[in-house]
Amino acid sequence: MAGLRLGPLLRYADGSDATVWVETSRPCTAEVRCADGSGGTSRTFQVAGHHYALVPVTGLTPGTETAYEVFLDGARVWPLPDDSAPSLPPSVIRTRATGDEVRVAFGSCRWAAPPSGEHDPAGPDALDSLAERIAADPPGERPDVLLLLGDQVYADETSDATRRRLGARRDLAEPPGAEVADYEEYTWLYYESWLDPQVRWLLSTVPSCMIFDDHDVIDDWNTSAAWLADMRVKPWWRERILSGLMSYWVHQHLGNLSPAALAADPLYAAVRAAPDGTDALRDFACRADADRASVRWSYRRDFGRVRLLMVDTRAARVLEEDERAMLDPGTAAWLREQALEERGSYDHLLVGTSLPWLLPHLVHDAETWNAALCRGERGARWARLGEKVRRAADLEHWAAFPGSFTALTELLAEVGTGAEAPASVLVLSGDVHHAYVAEPRWPAAAPDARVLQLTCSPVHNSVPLSIRAGFSFGWGAVARALGRRLARHGRCPRPVVDWRKTGGPWFGNQLMTLTLRGRSARLRLEQARAEGGLTTVEESDLTR
């Protein structure tokens, strides 16, 4: 009899359709049955000895909430038996009706929480806290979608429990040591993270959109051409990057796609048609690694009159110093096309990018200075030093790709200007282990839309005192003056836009939630409390 190994995850949901992702213990037919009679079935596909299905659910009624169950070969496997799981409400699929408000919760950087009762050095998990609140009041407020903006798993910073499993499988004295090495070990990270009982239930009942960041593969992933050259000579790197891309495609990327996009995806069709899809997926990962521009991980989702563009800022990079860019030409063109297409058809544009566009001023100037050194602005000696500093200090955000920073800034201004401009253009990011709101100040006429950088992380991670102090200092006047001196040394031009921090910095395990109704937008920042639950730290109106 087939068993449910992981999931269900409710990934896509609109007015009438949804997708539900599962991993099973053996080949079978997965079925989702909804209380209103709707549902769907899908045969599992196989990758590296594991069995998965992404079940399309059709026939849903807009503006309703429908409980669902999961069956494998006709036997019910979800909800779990009462004696094997905490008491939680039924998993439901909520569908949107035209004109509904849209709630978008987002954050990044989540270490898996340890089992209940064990000490948690990272403190309370914001996703656990969100699950507890929703479970306590099922009809109450909940996100329409949860955006996880990178570092869903940490391939290079494993837990004690995972290290013990790795040590039982291979010699940790040999590289890559206590980091994951292959696809099988990647699956352990997802089990550890997504089998957390509260998080498992949360992901079964709140749709989610995901994008990777560096720790999903390794810290500093694709920092520079020199970094990549150094990694490619390591004997363990090829298996690591291929397994990282393969496991991301299976566990995260597939669920980002709409049913229509899935139906048109040749790789998905090939993997499902094969008795074993491992070779087809591995060939795809090889192409993605060899030619990053040949694959687009970025995607678009529409929630009524809210448009979301999730942008890959890791695998889409151009790394050669004389052509360095955050986005390859194809991805940059896609972003521009999606942002400007039928501009009057949406009221809010959300740009999800794991790495912030606007940073503390000292960090921004340090990154542009470092980019100038690395491309040889001050000579070969400074270029060698710049590469060392870039890796040591993680200087790799939008500011470290000055041309891309300028292009994104100009695109956001163009989108936000004119009669068809949306009410808001909001850049949603994580990565930097604190939360803040930053607003650009334009040198000439400001866009008609409200343009903001909204940054929120971590969801569940430790934040050393040194990081807190550094980011707090980075926003101040002294830090700004120091940053300008660095920029002058690097012969860097002034940024095309100035900005100021209008909220934060806030530190802790936290989530931001946007509530979008018509042309209004409200922001709420909540932090997980040690005693349980979420507490509101900030709430504000974002529209003019």
N, C-alpha and C positions, 0 to 999 in steps of 0.2 A: 504494500500500500504506500502511495506517495505521501510524503510529509512536507510541511511548510517550513523551510529552513530560514527564510528571511522575507520580511514584508508582512502584509501588503503595504505598498506605498501608493497613495493616491497622487498621481503626478499631474496630469492635464485635466482640466474641467472647464467647460463653457456652458452655454445654455442647454444643450441637449446631449453632449458627448463627454466622455471621460476616458482616462486610461489608468489601469491599476497594474503595478509591477510586482512580481513575486519571484522568489527563488525556491525551487522544490528539490526534494531529495532524489528524484529519479524522473525519467521522461513520463509525461502525463498530459492530460488536457486540463487546463486551468479554467475555471468558470467563476464569474462574478454574477451573483443573483441579488437583485434589488427588491426591496419590499413592495415597490409599485409594479413589479412584473418586468421591468427592463433588465438589461444585463448584457453579457457577452462571453465568448469563449475564445481560447487560443491554445494551440499546441505549444509545448515548451520547445526551446532550442537549446543546444548544448555548446558550451565554451569551456575548454580546459577541464573537463570532467564535471562541470556544474551545469545545472538546468534552470532556465529562466523562461518567464513569459511576461509579455506586456499585453494585458487583456483590454481590448477596446470595449467600452460600455456605451451602448447607443439606446435611443428611445427615451431619454430622460426628459422631464417636463421643466421648462424654464421657471426659475423662481421658486424651486421646491427643495426640500431636504429629504433625502431618501437613505434609509439604512441599507447596508449591503452585507453579504456574507461571501466567503470564498470557498469554493469546492475544488478538490483535485480528484479527477476520475470519479466524480459523483459523491465523494465523501467530504463532509464539511470539515474544514481545518481552521476557519476564522469566523467568528471570534474563538479564541482559545478556550479550552475548558476552564471552568471557574477555579479548579484546584491548581492550575498551572500559571495563573496570571492574576495580577491585582484587579480588583473590581473597577472596571472602566465602562463608560457608556458604549453603546454600539457605534461602530464606524459608520459615517454617513458621507454621502456625496451631496454637496450644496451646489445648485446650479443658479446662475445669475439670470435675472430678467433685465430687459432693456430699461435703462434709467437708474438701476440700482447704484448705490454708492459702492466704492471699491476700497477695501482695506488691504494694504500691502505691508507685511512685516518683513524686516530684513536685518541681516547681520552676517558675520563671518568668524572664522577661526574657532573651531570647536574640537578640543580634545574629548575623547570618549570619557564619560563619567565612570568612576569605579563602581563596582556593585554596591547596592544599598548596604549601609552599615559600615563601610570602609571609609577611612579618612580621605577627603578629597582636597589635595593641595591647591587646586584651582578654584575652590569655592563652589557655590551653588551654580547649577547649570541653568541658563536662561530658557533653554528649550524644555527642560523638565518642569520649570516653573510655569511656563506658558501652558503646557499640557495639563498641569494640575488645575490651573484656573479654568480652562475650557471644560475639563471633565466635571468640575464642581458646578458648572452652570451651562449645560449643553445647549440650551436655546439662546444663550447670551452672545455677547460680542466675540467674534473670532476672526482671524485674518481670512480673506478670500484667497490669498496666496502667500506662501512663505518663500522669500528669496534668500538662498544660501550662497553667499558671494565669495566662496573660496575657502580652502583648507577644511573641507568636510572630513578628511582623514589626514593623518600625519604619518607619511611613509618613512620619515627620517627621525621621528621622535616617538618611539613606541613605548607603550606602558610596560610595567613590570610583568603583568600577566602575559602580554604578547612576547616579551623577551624570553620568558620561560618556554613558551611554545616554539619560538625560533631556535632556542638552544637545544631543545629535544629533537629538532629536525636536522640541524647542521652545526658546524663549528663556528661559534661567534667570534673566534679569534681571526677568522678569515673575512676579508671584505665581502659584503658591506656591513659585517658585524651585526649589530642589533637593529639595523634598518631592514625593511622588507626587500626581498630579492626577486620575487617572481609573482605570477598571477595568483597562485594559491595563497601566498602570504598576504597579498592585497585583500583577498576575500576575508581573511581574519580581521582586518581593520574594519571592514563594513559590518561584520557580525558584532564586533565589540561596540561599535558606535550605534548601530541601528536596532540592536536587540535590547537595548535599554528599554524597560517596559513602558515608561511614560513617553519616551521619544518614539518608540515603535507605534504606539497608539496615535500620537500626534500626527506622524507622517501618514498614517492610514486614513486620516479624516480631514487634513488640511492640504490642499494641492501645493506642490513645491516646484520651484525653478532653481536650477543649480548651475554654477560655473566653477571651473577649477582655479586654483592659484598655485604658488610654488610648492607648498608642503604636500599637496596631493601627489607630487612626484619627488621633489627634494628642494630644500632651501636654496634660494638663488637661481632656481630653474630659469635658464635662458637669460641670465644677466648680461652676457656679452659673448662675442665670437670667441674670445680667448678662453672664457669659462667653458664654453661648449667644446672647444678643442681639447681642453684638459680632461673633461669628463669622458670624451669618446675614446680615449686611450685606456681607460680603466676597464679591466676585464669583465666587471659585473654591470657596467652601465647599460649596455645594449638591452639586456634582459629586463633591467629595471625600467627603462623608458618605454619599451614596448608593452610590458605588463601594466605600467601606469596608464598608458593610453587605452589599452584594451579594457581594463577594469573600469576606467572612467566612462567609456562608451557604453558598457553594459549597465553599470550601476547608476550613472547620473545622466549621460547625454541622451539616451533613448527616451527617457521620460520627459525631457524638455520639449520634445517634438509633438506637434499636433497630429491627430490621426491622418489628416491629409498628407502631411510631410512624411510620416512613416510609410504610407502607401506608396509614395514616390521615391523612397530611399532604396537604391539598388543594393547597398551593403546589407541593410536589414533584410531584404528579400533573399539575398544569397545566404546569409547566416541561418535564416529560418528554413530554407529549402534543403540545406546540407544535413546529412546525418550527424555531422560534427562540424560546427561553424568555426572551430578554432583557427584553421588555416586561413580562411577568408578574412577573419578579423585580424589575424597577425599580419597578413599581407597589407591590409589597410593601415595598420599601425606602422609598418615599415615605411610605407609611402609618406605617411604623415610626419615621421621623424626625418626622413631624407629630404622632403620638400614641404616645409611647413605651409607654404602658400597654397598647396594643392588641396588642403582640407580647411573648411570653415566650421569652427566650433561655435561661433556667435549665432544668435537666433533672435527671432522676434515673437512676442506674444501680445495679443490685444485683449483688453478687458473692458468691453464697451468702448467708451471714449477715452480710455487710458492706454497709451502705447508703451510697451516695455521693449527696450533693445538691450539684450545681454551680450556684452562684448568681451571676447577672449583677449586678454592682455598678457598672455604667457606664450602660447604656441604660435600666435600670429606675428611675432616680432621679426623684424629684419635686424640682424645683429652686426653686420659688417660696419665698421666705424664710419666709413665714408657714405653709407646709405642708411644709417641707424634710424629705425622707426619703431614705434610701439605696435603699429598695425601694418601688415603687408599691403601693397596697393589694392588687392582684391577686397580685403576686409575693410579697408578705409573707404573704398567706393561703395561697398554694401552698406556701411554705417551711414554714409551721406544719403544714399538713395532711400533707405528706410526712414530716416529722420525727416526727409523733405517730401516723401510721397504722400499725396492727399493731405497736406498739412492741416487743412481746415476740418478734417474728419476726427481729430482728437483734441481733447481739452488739456491733457497733461502728457508730457513726454518724460519717461523715466529711462535713464541710461545707466544700466548696471555694469559697473567695472570694478573688479576686485581691488584695484589700486586707485587711490584718490587722485582726482584731477587737481584740486587745490589743497596744498599742504601747509603746515606751519612755515612761515616765511624763511626761517633759517634753513629748514630742510630743503625747501624748493631751491634756494640759492646754492646750497651745497651740492645739490644734484646737477644743476646746470653748470656750475663751476667744474665739477668732476667730469661731466660729459665733454667739456671743452678740453680739459687736460688729456683725456683718453683719446681724443681724435687728433692730438698733437699740437694744440694751440700754443703750448709753452715748450714744445720740444720733446724729444724721445725720453729723456730722463723723467720729466714730469708725467709723461704718458704711462710709463711703467709704474710710477707711484700711484697715479690715478686709478689704474686697474686694481691694485691691491686695496686701495681705500674703497673702491666701488663694491668689492666683494665683502670686505670686512664690515662695512656700514650699511649694506643693503640699499645702495643708492640706485634705485631702478624703477622709480615711479614715473608718471607722465613727465615730470620735470627733467628726468634723466634722458628723455627723448625730446629735446627742445622743439624740433620741427613738428612732432606729433602733438605736443602741448599747444602750440600755436594753432595747428589745424583744427583740433578739437574745440578750442576756445572760439575760433571764428565760426565753426559750424553751429555751436550752441547759440551764438549771437544771431546768426542768420535764421535759424529755426524760430527764435523768439521774437523776431521783428516783422512787423507788417500786419495787414488786416487779417490774415489767416493764422497769426501767431497763437499758440496755446496759452493758457493762463500761467502754466509753470513748465520749466525745463529743469529737472532735478537729476543730479548725478549721484547715484547711490553706490557707496564703496565701503570697504572694510580694511583689513590688513594691518593697520597701524596701532591696534590694541588700545585705542581710546575712541571716544565719540566726540563729534563737534559739528557745528554748522558754520559754513563759510559762504560769504556772498561777494561776488565780483563787483568791482567798481570800474566802469568803462571809461576810457579816456575821452570819448565823444558821447553821443547820444546813447543812452542805455536801451537795451531791448525792451519791447513792450511786455514780454513775459517775465515772470520772476524766475531768475536763474540762481540755483543754489547748489553747493556741494554738501551732501549729507553723508557723514561717515559714521559707521557703527561697528565696533568690534571691541573685545571678543565676545562670542556667545558663551564660551566656556574655556578659559585659559588663564594661566597665571601671568600677572603683569608686574615685573620687578619694580622696586622703588626707583631705580635708575631710569627706567623708561618713562615712568610718570613724571619724574623731575625734568627729564630731557624734553619731552613734548610740551610740558607746561612752560618751560623756558623758551622753547622754540617759537612761541607765539608772541613773545614780548618785544619791547622796543630795542633793548640791548641786543637781543638775538637778531633782530632785523638789520641793525647797523652792521653786525658782524657778517651777516649774509651778504650784504651789499659789498663789503670789502672783498669777500671771496669772489663774487661775481666780477668785480673790477679786475682782480688778478687773472681770472679766466678770460677776460675780454668779452664777457657775455653781454649781449644787449638786454635792455630792460624787458620784462615780460610784456606781452601785448595787452595785458589787463592787470589791474591791481585787485586786491581783495582784503576783506577783514573778517575776523572771526566774530560771529554774532551769537554763538552759543557754545558752551563747553570751555575747556575740555572736561569730559566726564570719564571716569575710570571705573571699571567693574565689569562683571558679566552682564550683558545688556542686549536689548533689541530696540530698534526703532520701528514705529508703525505710522504709515501714512493713511489718512482717511480722505478719499477724494470723492467729492460729490459735485456734479456740474463743474463749474470753474473755480470751486473752492478747494483748498488743500490744508489739512491740519496735520501736525507732526506731534507724536508722543514718544518720548524716550523712557523706557522702563528698565530697571535693574533688578536682578535676582537677589533676594534677601536670604541671609543665612538661616533665618527661622522659617523660610518657605515663602513662596509667592513672589509676585513682582510689585515693585513700588514705582510710582511715576515720579521721575526726576525733572522732566521738562515737558511742557505742552504749549504749543504755539500755533498761530495762524500763519500760513506761509504765503497766502495770496495777498496782492496789494490792496 
